[in-house]
Each structure stands twice: as structure tokens, then as C-alpha cells.
């Protein structure tokens, strides 16, 4: 099976590796699903926190970092997420910059990673043409896969 996509892009295509930085944050049986909170907070506040870290430097702890956020509700969400994953892992993830909110929350383990189990599709080949181009370039993406 082969699929061909065409897309216009204003940004270069990059590869991201998946590396979990934080230990398992939410223990089974607690009944707390912090994934939606994490995604909403991250989508609204990640750039704000990155600016705080870049301008103020590495701070002492979660309360100090999150207390610099201008919005009270975001301070609380920030503090909760940061306390769960730890200040070092939290800062390291934020410094990665330009992360997708869901991917960020998967890395913190607050959101589950739904990797394929059972009958999965295997990508056997992929190609992009041209390999780079200025904004507005149409990229043709070809993918060959085996079910």
C-alpha cells in the first residue's frame, strides 16, 4: 500500500524522537486524569513559561517558577504539573521549545501514549520531495506501508 500526500508548508520538516523524561507520575487507582488539564495548560502557557525561564534563569522550585506566571489559574495548574514531574524534568521539557501540548504531556506521563499494540501498520519507506524549500513550497510526501 502506498499513499501520496501533497502539502504546502511554511516551516521545515523536522524529526522528533520520543524520550520520556519524568518517572511515572500518576499511580494507578487514584482515579485522577490530569491529561486534559495538562494539555489545556500547556497549549495556553508553554511559551509564557519558556520566556520566564529564559529571562529569569533557572529558579529554585516549582512554586517560584509557576508564581511568575501572570494568571492565577495557570499558576495553580503549573504548580500541580511541575510538582508531579519535578522541577528539573519540567524545566527541561519547557526548554525543548515549540512542543506540541499533547506530546509534552505524554513526556510528563500525565497523558497516556497510545502506541500501536496488536495488528499494526509498518511503514516500509517514506520520501519527501523536494527535501526543503522556501515558504509556500508544495511538498510531495510518499509513504509505503505494510499491514
C-alpha positions in Angstrom: 0.0 0.0 0.0 1.4 3.4 -0.9 0.0 6.8 0.0 0.9 10.1 -1.5 0.3 13.4 0.3 0.8 16.9 -1.1 1.1 19.8 1.3 2.3 23.4 1.3 4.5 24.3 4.2 5.9 27.5 5.7 8.2 25.6 8.0 10.9 22.9 7.6 10.0 19.3 8.3 11.8 18.0 11.4 12.1 14.7 13.1 11.3 14.3 16.8 12.4 11.5 19.0 10.3 10.2 21.8 12.1 10.2 25.2 10.2 10.2 28.5 12.0 12.4 31.0 9.8 12.0 34.0 9.1 9.0 36.1 5.5 7.5 36.1 3.7 10.5 37.6 0.2 9.2 38.3 -0.2 6.0 40.1 -2.9 3.5 39.1 -6.0 3.5 41.3 -6.0 7.2 42.2 -8.8 7.9 39.7 -7.2 11.3 38.6 -7.0 12.1 34.9 -4.7 15.1 34.7 -4.2 14.7 30.9 -6.9 17.3 29.9 -5.6 19.8 32.5 -2.0 19.3 31.3 -2.9 19.7 27.6 -5.0 22.8 28.2 -2.4 24.4 30.4 0.4 23.6 28.0 -1.4 24.9 25.0 -2.0 28.2 26.7 1.1 28.7 28.8 4.2 26.9 27.4 5.6 30.0 25.6 4.9 32.2 28.6 6.9 29.8 30.9 9.7 29.5 28.3 10.0 33.3 28.4 10.1 33.3 32.2 12.9 30.7 32.2 14.9 32.5 29.6 14.5 35.9 31.2 14.8 34.9 34.9 17.1 31.9 34.6 16.6 28.7 36.4 14.6 29.3 39.5 14.6 27.4 42.9 11.4 25.3 42.6 8.0 24.8 41.1 6.3 27.4 43.3 8.8 30.1 42.4 8.7 29.4 38.7 4.9 29.0 38.4 4.4 32.0 40.7 5.9 34.2 38.0 3.1 33.4 35.6 0.7 36.4 35.3 -2.5 34.3 35.6 -3.6 32.8 39.0 -5.3 29.7 37.5 -2.3 29.0 35.3 -0.1 29.3 38.3 -2.1 26.6 40.1 -2.1 24.3 37.1 1.6 24.9 36.5 2.4 24.2 40.1 0.4 20.9 40.1 2.1 19.6 36.9 5.5 20.7 38.0 5.2 19.2 41.4 4.2 15.9 39.9 7.1 15.6 37.4 9.7 17.5 39.3 11.3 20.9 38.6 14.3 19.6 36.7 12.2 17.5 34.2 9.6 20.3 33.9 12.2 22.9 33.0 14.0 20.5 30.6 10.7 19.8 28.8 9.8 23.5 28.5 13.3 24.4 27.2 12.8 21.9 24.4 10.6 24.7 23.0 7.8 24.6 20.5 6.4 21.3 21.7 3.0 20.0 20.8 0.9 20.2 24.0 -0.2 16.5 23.8 3.4 15.4 23.2 4.6 17.5 26.1 2.0 15.8 28.4 2.9 12.4 27.1 6.5 13.1 28.0 5.5 14.0 31.5 3.5 10.8 31.6 0.3 12.7 32.6 -1.2 11.6 29.3 -1.0 8.0 28.1 0.9 7.2 24.9 -1.3 5.2 22.6 1.3 3.2 20.8 0.0 0.5 18.5 -0.5 -2.9 20.0 -1.8 -5.9 18.1 -2.3 -5.5 14.4 -0.2 -2.5 13.4 0.8 -0.9 10.2 4.6 -1.0 9.4 6.0 1.9 7.4 8.5 0.4 5.0 9.5 3.5 3.1 8.9 7.3 3.2 10.1 10.1 0.9 9.7 13.9 0.7 10.3 15.9 -2.5 11.7 18.4 -2.5 13.6 17.8 0.7 13.5 21.5 1.6 12.0 24.7 0.1 11.1 28.3 0.9 7.7 29.1 2.4 4.8 28.2 0.0 6.6 25.2 -1.5 4.4 22.2 -2.3 5.9 19.1 -0.8 5.0 15.6 -2.0 5.2 13.0 0.7 5.1 9.4 -0.2 4.7 6.6 2.3 4.8 2.8 1.7 3.4 0.6 4.4 2.7 -3.0 5.1 -0.4 -4.1 7.1 
